[in-house]
Amino acid sequence: MERKRIYLSSPTMHGKEQEFVKEAFDTNWVAPLGPNVDGFEKELAEYVGISHAAALASGTAAIHLALKLLGVKEGDVVFSPTLTFSATCNPIVYEKATPVFIDSETDTWNMSPEALERAFEKYPAPKAVIVVHLYGTCAKLDEIMDICKAHGTVLVEDAAESLGSTYKGKHTGTFGKLGIYSFNGNKIITTSGGGMLVSEDEEMIKKARFLSTQARDPARHYQHSQIGYNYRMSNITAGIGRGQLLSLEEHKRLKKAIYEKYKEAFADIPEIQMNPLNPDGDDNCWLSGMALEKGCKVTADMVLDALEAENIEARPIWKPMHLQPVFESCDFITLGKNGESVAEDIFNRGLCLPSDIKNTEEDMERIIGIIRDLFA
């Protein structure tokens, strides 16, 4: 008999979502606009404490529009962390700009401020810096913002993984000129697929809404003076998001409890290190990661294989972008010595543990027991 499937991070519905969706059906608002879209934008903006938000089809679309709004074009340089998912940097290439990848630091696994400084020495006038809060852990925002300010460069926050995380009491996604969130199926809240672009700049968000609805001019006939995109969120999808947003704090509490459970369970195994959290942040712990000590007889692949054999989903750490075949021609800025960067080291030794908030105590003990047996 097959063992119960345990997922990495699957959607958790509560029933409130259906009320908003039903209202959309009952009123026939099933188009890419409507009361749920307006409501979701307003409620998300209020939650994170920012003035303006545009609900879009995906987090990737939000990053793409952020770069468009900043005037990123062919030949421009944009800095991005290397340790991230490809959705962070693919939009750079959509605009025929050039990604330059920045190495990680060990304290949070996020973009290294020191490597960022080195990148500015080599490329003194990038069009933008994109910072990511990896797995929900806040980057070193004070240092990164100071560097961007000193060089007169705009900061964009990819907070796709960190909705609900705060840095010194302020929500991630609200520090940069533009911030983005993702509501993909595995995120801390989901709309099945969707994203949000936020800013204090009202004109930028108005322009984002215009571009995301095919850039249709305000004329009676169908007239277009600019290239637009079909990036707007549907009223049905937004209804799911409104219902999910009501449970965000509960999801965050459960994610953090999972992280603490793993940390406590492996505290007596010195070869296991949990992904570090930012002491200046309140991280949402979207995914709990672990790294194995260099030279450890147990490898990340061994842990992944052992869990997979028991029908348990875990994942490798994101493969750094500078190692991806599609980006092999792009520059990579590192402080690493002896040929290995911090990001590569984390990738080689790390993995993401099951972080589904529906996990029971029995599920957690099962996962932990399998991993501990590898060290017996």
N, C-alpha and C positions, 0 to 999 in steps of 0.2 A: 504493500500500500504506500502510495506516494506521500511524503511528509507535507504538511501545510506549507504553502508558499509564503515566504516573508519577503516583502518588497523593500527596495531602497528608500523610496519616498513617494507613496501613491496619494492621489487625491482623497480628501476626507470631507464628505458632504454632511450637512446637519439638518437639512429640510427647509431652512429659511430661504435657501437659494431658490427653491421651487416656487415660493410665494411671489418673488420678483419676476421669475420667468412666466408664471401663470398670468400675472398682470399684463405682461407684454403680449401674450397670446390673446388674452381677453380683449385687449384694446387694439389688437392687430398691429402693434408696434414691433415688427420683426425685421425692420430695415437697419442699415448701419447707423442710424441716429434714433433718438427718442429719449424719453424720461429717464430710463435706466442709465444711459450713457451720461446724461447731464448729472444725474444723482451720483454715479460712481466717481466721476471726476471731482465733484464737490466734496464728497465724503472722504475720498483718498487724500485730497489736498488738505483737508482739515485734520486728518489723522497724522500726517507727517509734518504739518505746520508750514505749509507753503501756499502761495497765493493762487497759482494757476496750474491746471493739469489738462492734458489732452489724452483721451482713451484711444488706443491704437490696436492694431491687429496682433502685434507681437512686440517683445522687448527689442528685437533686432530692428524692427521698423522705427522704434523710438530712437535708437542710436543713429540710424541712417538719417532721420530727419534732424536730429541734433547737429550732425555734421553738415547737412545742407544749410541749416539756419546759420551756422558759423562761417559759411562761405568756403568750406573745404572743397578744393578742386584738384584737377590733374597737376601732379608735380609737388603738391604740398606734402609736408611731413607731419604725421600724427604719431605721438608716443602712446604705446599701449603696453600693459603688463604682458609678459610672455606666459605666465601661469594663469590661464583663463580658458573659457570655452571660446570656440572660434567665432561665435556670434558677436563677441566684443569687437573684433577687428575686421570681420568680413565687410561691414559697411564702409570702412576706409577704402577698400579696393573697389567697391561699387562706384565711388567717385574718382577712381583712377589716381587716388593719392597714395602715398608711400607709408606703410606701417614701419615703425622702428620699435622693436620689442625691448622691454626693460626687465631686468632680472628681479627676483624676489629677495626678501630679507627673511631671516629665520624667526624673528619675534612674532610675526603674524601670518607669514607666508604670502604677504601682499607685496605690491611694488616697493622696491627699495629706494628710499629717498637719495641715498648715496649714488646708486646707479643712475637715478634720474638726473642728478647734478652732472654726472659724467656725460649723459646723453646730450644735455644742453651745451656742454663744451664742444661736442662734435657737431651738433645741429642746433645752432643758436636761435633759430627762428621757426620752431614748429608751429603749425596752425592751431593745434590743440593737444592736450594731454587727457587721456581717458584713464581713470583709476577704477579698479574693481575691488569690491569687498568680498574676497574669496570665501565661499561656503558660509557666508553670513558674518564673517569676522571683519571688523572695521580696519581699514588701512590706517597708516600713520598720517592722518589728515592734516594736522597742524603743520608738519614738516613739508608735506607735499604741496599744500596750499601756499606756504611761504615761498617755496621754490618757484612755483608758477607765477606768483605775484612779482617776485624779483625779476623774472624774465618777461613779464607782460604777456603771459600765455594763458588762454582760457582753459579751465578745468571742466571736464564732463565726467559725471559719476555714473558708472554702470553699477547700479544697486539691484540688479536682477535677482541676486541671491540673498540680499540683506534687508528686505522690507521688514520693518519692525526693529532693526538694530539701531542703536543710538551711539553717538560719539560725544562724550562730555554733555550728555543730555539732549543733543540735537539729532534728528533722524538722518541717517545716511540717505543720500539722494538729494539733499537740500543744501549741500555745501558748494557745489559747483554752479557754474552759470546755467547748466542744464543737467537734469538727473533723469534716470530711466529706471523703471521697474518692469519685471516680467511676471506674468501669471500663467506660465506654462504648467502643464499637468503635474509636474513634480515639485513645484515651488511651494513656499510656506502657505500661501493661499493661491487658488487657481480660478481661472475663468474658462478652463480647458485649453485655451490659447489666447494670449492677449498681452498687452503691455501698456505702459503709461509714460508720457513725457511730462516732466514738471519743471517749473521755473518761477522765479519772482518777476520775470520779464513778460508782461502781458502781451506785448506785440509779438514776441517770439512764439508764444503758444497759439495766438490767433493765426499766425502764419503757418504753424504746424497743422492746425485744423484745415486750413485752406489747401495745403499741399497734399494732405492725407485723403482728401475727397476729390481727387483728380484735378485739383487746381482750376476749378470751374469759376470763371469770372462772373461777377454779379450782373449778368445780362439776361434778358428774357430768353434769348436763344442760347444754344450751347456754344460758348466761346471760351477759348483757352489761350492765355498769353504766356503761360509757363508750363513746363512739364510737371505733371502731378502723379500721384500714386494712389492705389486703392488700399489704403492703410487704416481706415477708420474701423473702430470696434463696433460690433453689432449690438443692438439693444438687448438681444437674448443673452449674449455673452456677458454684457455689462450687468445684467440681472444676477447672474451667477456670482460675479465679483462683489456686488453689493451684499449678497447674503454671506459670502465668505469673509468679507471684511469685518463683519460682526463677531467673528470667531478668531480673528488674528492674534489677539493677546493670549487666548487659550492655546492656540497652536504654538506660539512662541514658548510658553511655559512648558509645554510637553516636549518640545525639541530640546530645550535646555536640560530637562530632567533626563532625557536619553543620553545626552553628552555626559552628564554627571554620573550616571549609572555606569557607563563604560569607564570613565576615569577612575572611579572607585574600584571597579572590578579588576582593573589591570594595574592598580597602584603598586602591587608587590612584584610586578614583572618589569624589571628595569629596561629590558629591551624594547618595551612598548612606550611610545610617547604619543599622547593625544595631540591633535592640532592645537596650536597655541591660540588663546583668545587675547584680545586687546584689553589691557588693564584700564585704559581710558574709555572703554566702550561697554555697552550692554548688548552683547552679540546675540543674534537670534538662533545660532547653532543649527542652521538649516540642514547641513549635513555634518555628521560627526566623522572626522578623519583621524587616522592614526599613521604614524611612521615608525618603522622598525630600525633599531640601532644599526649603524654600519657594521658589517661583519656578522650580523646575527644569523644563526643557522636556519631560522625561520624567515622566509622571504614573503614579500607582499603577494606574489603569485601563489605561494603555498596557502596563504590565508584565503585568497579569493577562490582557489580550487576547493579547499575544504568546505567553505560555505556553499559554493555552487553544488557540490555533491549532496548537500542536505536541503536543496531547493530553496536556498537563501540568496537573495540578490544583494551583491556588493559591487563596487565599481573601482577601477583604478583612479588615481588622481588625474586631473586634466593633463594631457600630454602637452608640454610647452609649445607655444606657437612657433618658436624659432626652429623646432625639430620637425614641424609639419612639412611634408613635401610641397604643398601649395605655397608655402612661404619661405622656401629654402633660399631664395635670393635676397630676402630682407635682412637688414642689419639687426644685430642683437647686442645690447649693451649690458655688460656684466662686470662685477668686481671679482668674480671667481678666479681662482688660480688652479693650476694643474689640469686645465682642460674641462673641469666640471663646474657648472653654475649651481647656485642655490636652488633654482627652479628644477633643474635636472635631478639634483640630489633628492628633492622632495618627491618628484615623480617616480624615481627609481625605488624609493623606500616606502612610499605611502599608498594608502587606499582609503576609500570612503565606506564606512560601515552602514548597515541598515539603520535608517533614521526615520522610519515611518511612525507617525504619532498614534497609529492604531495598534502598534506592538503591545502585546500583553506582557505581564511579568514573566510568564512562561516563555514567551518568544524571546525576550531579552536574555533569560537564563540559558536558553538553547544556543543562541548566538555566542554568548560569552563562553559557555562550556566548550564549544567547538574550537574556539581560538585558544583557550587555556590548555586544552589537550595537546595542542601543537608544541607547547612549552614544557610539557610534563617530562 
